[in-house]
Amino acid sequence: MRDVCMTGSGMPKGLLGTIRSPRDVQSFDAVQLEQLAAELRQAIIQAVSHNGGHLAPSLGVVELTVAMLSCFNFEEDKVVWDVGHQAYAWKLLTGRSDCFHTLRTKGGVSGFPKMSESPYDHFGVGHSSTSISAALGMAMARDLACAKHEVMAVIGDGSMTAGLAFEGLNQAGHMDRKLLVILNDNEMSISRNVGALSHFLSRNLSSRWVRRFKKDVETVLGSVPGIGEEMLNYAKRSEHSLKSFFTPGMLFEAFHFNYMGPVNGHSIKDLQRAFELCKELDEPVLLHVMTQKGKGYPPAESNPTYFHGVGQFEPETGQAKKFAALSNLPSYTDVFGSALCRMARADKRIIAITAAMPEGTGTACFAEQFPERFVDVGICEQHAVTFAAGLATQGLRPFVAIYSTFLQRSYDQIVHDVCLQNLPVVFCLDRCGLVGEDGPTHHGVFDLSYLRHIPNLVVLVPGNESELADCMATALAHNGPVAIRYPRGAGYGVPLRAMPLIFPIGTGEVLEQGSKVAVVVVGSRVHPALEASREVAAQTGVQVTVFNARCVKPLPEQQLLEIARSHEKLLLIEENALIGGFSSGVLEFLADNDALNGLTVRRLGVPDAFVEHGLQKELRAMLGIDKCGIAATLRSMLE
């Protein structure tokens, strides 16, 4: 096992503590497997209650995980867990039970499958709908090597709504290779699923009237003299067609998959029976498994949305833990949601769009107040952007609220469908910068780099929650595409204006006027830069200029030229990748205008590396972009 488990603090008790290899699960009898499932749930609840994490998804697939390990040999067989929200039981049973208490902590077990962490994590994940495509690639590689092991993908019904999943299904059916796709159907992604597909998946043959109808038909046909038995056999052969008509089998059979199910995802015996049958089939198979998100933990069963991704909580009650150090300040997400609702009351052109995350993006309040102007497109970021473009052509003003890391998936649509046509779509990028414990798949540290070079697009980065509302009002007043990025977490308690300020695009604000050294900063680092500069001024007597640039594109060019020509040293700070980010833009502009002569420049931001998981404050300190790190850099520049 990898280094991450070298700091374990003892093996767990019970059956879980006896497992030295995933194959050990195959030696357990039915009673022991049920006991193991109970121990897994307890271990997951305890770890997540201390560290936060994706509780409800992982509780929902405990029996599925146990059944898989009891039927397959994962020393050779391969599995890809889509997104990875549900992989905690997998981690516990594949060599990480002794260090599972470090889940999502800096240097500890990742919250997602990660190839560098364990040989049993066969593919790294974090974003949805990648599993089928990746598993199909593994299946083709297996066949080219003339090997015989199994390859499977576990994908949720929420992830199945995304186009990439259907691209994988389409290719898999065409190639006709042996592949098992396990559809984990709990009727939820993070929030309740939306769209026609979710309603289609909910249809099955378990309804009472269907069972009664089937039994009555068998009785009638069997009683017909002479030809009754032949007719009954024909009816049974035709049951496949009836099943395909009434169930999702019709959809997956169209992709040339052998559809099986639905199967009770909390019955280890039923799952084992289904897996053994799947192993006998030399073709693409889709096994439809019905599960309950949060299974076995009443608080998560009753509120699966809250417990999808939860912070620390009391395991006995499910209540969030209270910390004296935490403030009651609203988050940027809350400020965005309330500001958008205020704007929508005054402007009926405003439409809110999100991709399966109304709660996470703060648009749930908008959905309640303006249901006719709210659209949740599901896990379909590409569609969300082009859909917004269509709305904008008809005079509406769509606000597309998507996490920074997920908006990456719709880059082509941003370029061609919105910016090329100069349409007034507002992209609201939540969770920008370092998001913390979810790690490198979720850090929003590339958006300035992938957005600022697109023609026609304005990029705004508020320095506090009040400025976020100002940026939203400014974006609405602008007749073209705008992107607004803001971080995860609480603001600084800056009161919002009664009427948001519409500021001139391409201007910033001098917060402190000094000499010699100037700090030019955007976004979440404005406040710590201001604190650091004041601390250094108190220590050294040198007043530092602090400039909140606010506009990454277009840059506040005239103000930047004045600062460059009136100071000796320049410190550029951002919470984005340094390559191609805000500071790169500033340097390009100053170089093009011959304003770098004699100017010493330092940059702070995210280096050319994927930043691992950990608390936001730990990661910012590690990169030197917190108050202490900025102050240390300023002192070194003054020396």
Secondary structure, DSSP 8 states (H G I E B T S, - for coil): --GGGGG-----STGGGG-SSGGGGGG--HHHHHHHHHHHHHHHHHHHHHH-B-HHHHHHTHHHHHHHHHH--TTT-EEEESSSTT-HHHHHHTT-GGGGGGTTSTTS--SS--TTT-TT--S---STT-HHHHHHHHHHHHHHTT----EEEEEETTGGGSHHHHHHHHHHHHHT--EEEEEEE-SBSSSB--SHHHHHHT--TTSHHHHHHHHHHHHHHHTSTTTHHHHHHHHHHTHHHHHHHHSTHHHHHHTT-EEEEEEETT-HHHHHHHHHHHHH--SEEEEEEE--TTTT-HHHHH-TTTTTSB-SB-TTT--B---TT-----BHHHHHHHHHHHHHHH-TTEEEEESS-TTTTT-HHHHHH-GGGEEE--S-HHHHHHHHHHHHHTT-EEEEEEEHHHHGGGHHHIIIIIITTT---EEEEEEEB---TTGGGT-B-SHHHHHTTSTT-EEE--SSHHHHHHHHHHHHHSSS-EEEEEESSB-------SS-----TT--EEEE--SEEEEEE-GGGHHHHHHHHHHHHHHHS---EEEE--EEES--HHHHHHHHHHEEEEEEEEEEESTTSHHHHHHHHHHHTT--TT-EEEEEEE-SS----S-HHHHHHHHT-SHHHHHHHHHHHH-
